[in-house]
Amino acid sequence: MPNILIIGASGFVGTNIINNPYIKDEVGNGFFKGYSFVKSSSSNKKDFYYLDLLDLKSIEDLIKEKDPKCIIHLASISFIPSSFETPKKIIDINYYGTFNLLETLRKYSFKGKLLYVSSGDVYGKFKEEDLPLKETQPLNPKSPYAASKGAAELLCLQYTNNYSLDIVITRPFNHIGPHQSDLFSVSNFARQCALISLNKKEPIIKTGNLNTYRDFLDVRDVIKAYFLLLYKGKTGGIYNVCSGKPLKISYMLEKLMSFVKKNIKVETDAQRLRAFDIIKIYGDNSKLKNDTGFKINYDIDLTLLDIYNYWIKEENG
């Protein structure tokens, strides 16, 4: 019954893992007995540890102290637009930070399992006939963020091939849920709707391009997929974590607005438009389902209601 180390626990997915401890009983029949959480800033919370991924010694000290048998590596800078503004910072954290972790695991002959969380954005530019995207799709990144994730994937595979590290790679597509930053579109829409409902904002919602399609999963389903892959994923395996279905962004907004008992005007904000937007993207999750038995539990409409209620609570003080 090995301990699990979660690197990047203060982020969106990590926060939801902390708030959903049922996972360790629901997945793997109690395979995971304990957690240690790692975040990128100091904390006095029990079981939280500070870690600078660019400081090799701090990683070595943590691995020696905790001696984990399973690791989920969530830590990264993941907001795509900012990756164009600070590409070096993205590469440093997402690539060299992963390199430092892998070097430490190699140095201390790590015999456990590492789940590296990449991104469906690594597929980048593709032809419409390639949809739904399979794990065999060539990588063709369109942002520094996607490039950093693709490069780190190759690094993980190299360490698996040369040093026999047991690493599984995930490529999650869009995932949403409570605690997500309002930098991301669905959470931003939900927050705007909550503010309007609470009479803290005029009934106007600013949006980017609503005519794109994305593959959405509830973050709680994503977490379950990660734990199933730790338990059953194949060494060196790459897995899409997605719903397999495209949803139009305008649908997500309309559903959120339906929770507000007011007439709302929608306006396009030029600053929210992306120069390198992909019109439609969705993945094939058959490999994940075949290898782990993964099933989607959360209806996306209920997820949207959860996000809206989260922001109502947050903005209501």
C-alpha positions in Angstrom: 0.0 0.0 0.0 2.4 2.7 -1.2 2.3 6.4 -0.4 1.6 8.9 -3.2 3.3 12.2 -3.8 1.2 14.8 -5.7 3.4 17.5 -7.2 1.4 20.7 -8.0 -1.2 20.1 -5.4 -2.2 23.8 -5.1 -3.4 23.9 -8.7 -6.9 23.3 -10.1 -6.6 19.5 -10.3 -4.6 19.1 -7.1 -7.2 21.1 -5.1 -9.9 18.9 -6.3 -7.9 15.8 -5.4 -7.5 17.2 -1.9 -11.2 17.9 -1.7 -12.2 14.4 -2.9 -10.4 11.9 -0.7 -13.0 9.2 -1.7 -10.7 8.6 -4.7 -8.3 6.4 -2.7 -11.1 4.0 -1.8 -13.0 4.2 -5.1 -10.0 3.5 -7.3 -7.7 0.6 -6.8 -9.4 -0.9 -3.8 -7.4 1.1 -1.3 -4.2 0.9 -3.3 -3.1 4.3 -2.1 -2.8 4.7 1.7 -1.5 8.2 2.1 -0.9 11.5 0.4 1.9 14.1 0.5 1.0 17.4 -1.3 3.6 19.6 -3.0 3.0 23.2 -4.0 5.0 26.0 -5.4 4.7 28.4 -2.4 5.3 28.0 1.3 2.5 26.5 3.3 1.9 25.6 7.0 -0.8 23.1 6.1 -0.2 19.6 7.3 1.2 17.3 4.6 2.1 20.2 2.3 5.7 20.7 1.2 7.2 23.6 -0.7 9.1 22.7 -3.8 10.9 24.7 -6.5 11.2 22.5 -9.5 14.2 24.5 -10.8 16.1 23.7 -7.6 17.5 20.2 -8.0 18.5 19.9 -4.4 15.1 20.7 -3.1 13.7 17.9 -5.2 16.3 15.5 -4.0 15.6 16.4 -0.4 11.9 15.8 -0.8 12.3 12.5 -2.6 14.7 11.3 0.0 12.4 12.4 2.9 9.1 11.1 1.5 10.4 8.0 -0.4 7.2 7.9 -2.5 6.1 4.8 -4.4 3.7 6.7 -6.7 4.0 10.3 -8.0 1.5 12.4 -9.9 3.3 15.3 -11.6 0.7 18.0 -12.1 2.9 21.0 -11.7 3.1 23.4 -14.7 2.2 26.8 -16.0 -0.8 26.0 -18.1 -2.5 29.2 -19.3 -1.8 29.2 -23.0 -2.0 32.9 -23.8 0.6 33.7 -21.2 3.0 31.2 -22.7 3.5 33.6 -25.7 4.4 36.4 -23.3 6.9 34.5 -21.2 8.0 31.5 -23.3 11.3 31.0 -21.4 9.4 30.8 -18.1 7.1 28.1 -19.5 10.0 26.1 -20.9 11.9 26.4 -17.6 9.1 25.1 -15.4 7.4 22.6 -17.7 10.4 21.1 -19.3 13.5 21.7 -17.1 11.4 21.2 -14.0 10.3 17.8 -15.3 13.9 17.1 -16.2 15.1 17.8 -12.6 12.4 15.5 -11.2 13.3 12.7 -13.6 17.0 13.1 -12.9 16.3 12.8 -9.2 14.2 9.6 -9.7 17.0 8.1 -11.8 19.7 9.1 -9.2 17.8 7.4 -6.4 16.7 4.4 -8.4 13.0 5.1 -8.1 11.1 1.8 -8.4 7.6 3.3 -8.2 5.3 4.7 -10.8 5.2 8.3 -12.1 2.1 9.8 -13.8 3.2 12.7 -16.0 0.3 15.0 -16.9 0.9 16.4 -20.3 -1.9 18.0 -22.4 -4.2 17.4 -25.4 -2.8 20.7 -26.7 0.3 18.9 -27.9 -1.6 17.8 -31.0 -1.8 21.4 -32.1 -2.5 21.8 -35.8 -4.2 18.9 -37.5 -6.7 18.1 -40.3 -10.4 17.7 -39.6 -10.4 14.2 -40.9 -8.0 13.3 -38.1 -10.7 13.7 -35.5 -11.2 12.3 -33.0 -7.6 12.5 -32.2 -5.8 9.3 -31.2 -2.6 8.9 -29.2 -0.8 8.0 -32.5 -1.6 11.5 -34.0 1.7 13.3 -34.7 2.5 16.2 -32.3 2.3 19.6 -34.0 2.2 22.2 -31.2 0.9 25.8 -31.7 2.0 27.4 -28.5 5.1 27.5 -26.3 3.0 25.7 -23.6 2.1 22.8 -26.0 5.7 22.6 -27.1 7.0 22.4 -23.6 4.6 19.6 -22.8 5.5 17.7 -25.9 9.2 18.0 -25.2 8.7 16.8 -21.6 6.7 13.8 -22.9 9.7 12.8 -25.0 12.0 13.3 -22.0 9.7 10.9 -20.0 9.9 8.3 -22.7 13.6 8.6 -22.9 14.0 8.0 -19.2 11.6 5.0 -19.5 13.7 3.5 -22.3 17.2 4.2 -20.9 16.6 3.9 -17.1 13.6 1.6 -16.8 11.5 4.2 -15.0 7.8 3.2 -14.8 6.2 6.3 -16.3 2.7 6.8 -17.7 1.8 9.9 -19.8 -1.6 11.5 -19.9 -3.0 13.9 -22.4 -6.0 15.6 -20.7 -8.3 17.7 -22.9 -10.4 20.5 -21.4 -11.4 19.8 -17.9 -13.7 22.0 -15.8 -15.1 22.1 -12.3 -15.1 24.1 -9.0 -11.9 25.9 -7.9 -10.7 26.6 -11.5 -9.2 30.0 -12.2 -11.5 32.4 -14.0 -8.6 32.9 -16.5 -10.3 29.9 -18.2 -13.4 30.5 -20.3 -16.0 28.3 -18.7 -15.0 29.3 -15.2 -14.9 32.9 -16.3 -18.4 32.7 -17.7 -19.7 31.1 -14.5 -18.1 33.8 -12.4 -19.7 36.5 -14.5 -23.1 34.8 -14.2 -22.7 34.5 -10.5 -21.8 38.2 -10.2 -24.9 39.2 -12.3 -27.1 36.9 -10.2 -25.8 38.6 -7.0 -26.4 42.1 -8.4 -22.7 42.8 -8.3 -22.3 43.2 -12.1 -24.4 44.6 -14.9 -26.1 41.9 -17.0 -23.5 41.9 -19.7 -21.1 39.0 -20.3 -17.8 39.6 -22.2 -16.7 36.6 -24.3 -14.2 35.4 -26.8 -15.0 33.2 -29.8 -18.1 31.2 -29.0 -18.1 29.2 -32.2 -15.3 26.8 -31.2 -15.8 23.2 -30.1 -13.9 21.6 -27.2 -13.8 18.2 -25.5 -14.9 18.7 -21.8 -14.7 16.4 -18.8 -15.5 17.1 -15.2 -12.3 17.4 -13.2 -13.5 14.7 -10.9 -13.7 12.3 -13.8 -10.2 13.4 -14.9 -8.9 12.7 -11.4 -10.4 9.2 -11.4 -8.8 8.6 -14.8 -5.4 9.6 -13.3 -5.7 7.2 -10.4 -6.9 4.4 -12.6 -3.8 4.9 -14.8 -1.5 4.9 -11.8 -3.1 1.5 -10.9 -3.5 0.0 -14.4 -1.7 2.2 -17.0 1.1 0.5 -19.0 4.7 1.6 -18.6 5.5 4.1 -21.4 1.9 4.3 -22.3 0.3 7.5 -23.5 -3.4 8.1 -22.8 -5.9 10.7 -23.9 -8.1 11.7 -21.0 -11.2 13.1 -22.6 -14.9 12.6 -23.2 -14.7 11.8 -26.9 -17.4 14.4 -27.8 -17.1 18.0 -28.9 -19.2 20.7 -27.2 -19.7 24.1 -28.6 -18.5 26.9 -26.3 -21.8 28.8 -26.9 -23.7 25.9 -25.4 -21.6 26.1 -22.2 -22.4 29.8 -21.9 -26.1 29.4 -22.6 -26.4 26.7 -20.0 -24.6 28.9 -17.4 -26.8 31.8 -18.2 -29.9 29.7 -17.8 -29.1 29.5 -14.0 -29.5 33.3 -13.8 -33.1 34.7 -13.6 -32.2 37.8 -15.6 -31.9 38.8 -19.2 -28.2 38.9 -20.1 -26.5 40.5 -23.1 -23.5 38.8 -24.6 -20.7 41.0 -26.1 -17.5 39.9 -27.9 -14.4 41.2 -26.2 -11.5 41.5 -28.8 -9.0 41.0 -26.0 -10.4 37.5 -25.4 -9.9 36.4 -29.0 -7.0 34.1 -29.8 -4.9 34.5 -32.9 -4.2 30.8 -33.0 -7.6 29.3 -32.1 -8.5 25.8 -33.3 -12.2 25.6 -34.3 -12.9 22.0 -33.2 -10.9 19.5 -31.2 -11.9 16.3 -29.4 -10.1 13.1 -28.6 -10.5 9.3 -28.7 -10.6 7.8 -25.2 -10.9 4.2 -26.2 -7.4 3.3 -25.1 -8.1 4.7 -21.6 -11.3 2.8 -21.4 -9.9 -0.5 -22.7 -6.8 -0.5 -20.4 -8.5 0.8 -17.2 -12.2 0.4 -17.5 -12.7 4.1 -17.2 -16.3 5.4 -17.3 -17.6 9.0 -17.3 -19.6 9.6 -14.1 -20.4 13.4 -14.3 -22.9 14.9 -16.6 -21.5 18.1 -18.0 -24.7 20.1 -17.3 -24.4 19.2 -13.6 -20.8 20.2 -13.7 -21.7 23.6 -15.0 -24.2 24.0 -12.2 -21.5 23.0 -9.6 -19.1 25.7 -11.1 -21.9 28.3 -11.0 -22.7 27.5 -7.4 -19.0 27.5 -6.5 -18.7 31.1 -7.8 -22.0 32.1 -6.0 -20.4 31.0 -2.8 -17.1 32.6 -3.5 -18.5 36.0 -4.5 -21.1 36.0 -1.7 -18.3 36.1 0.8 
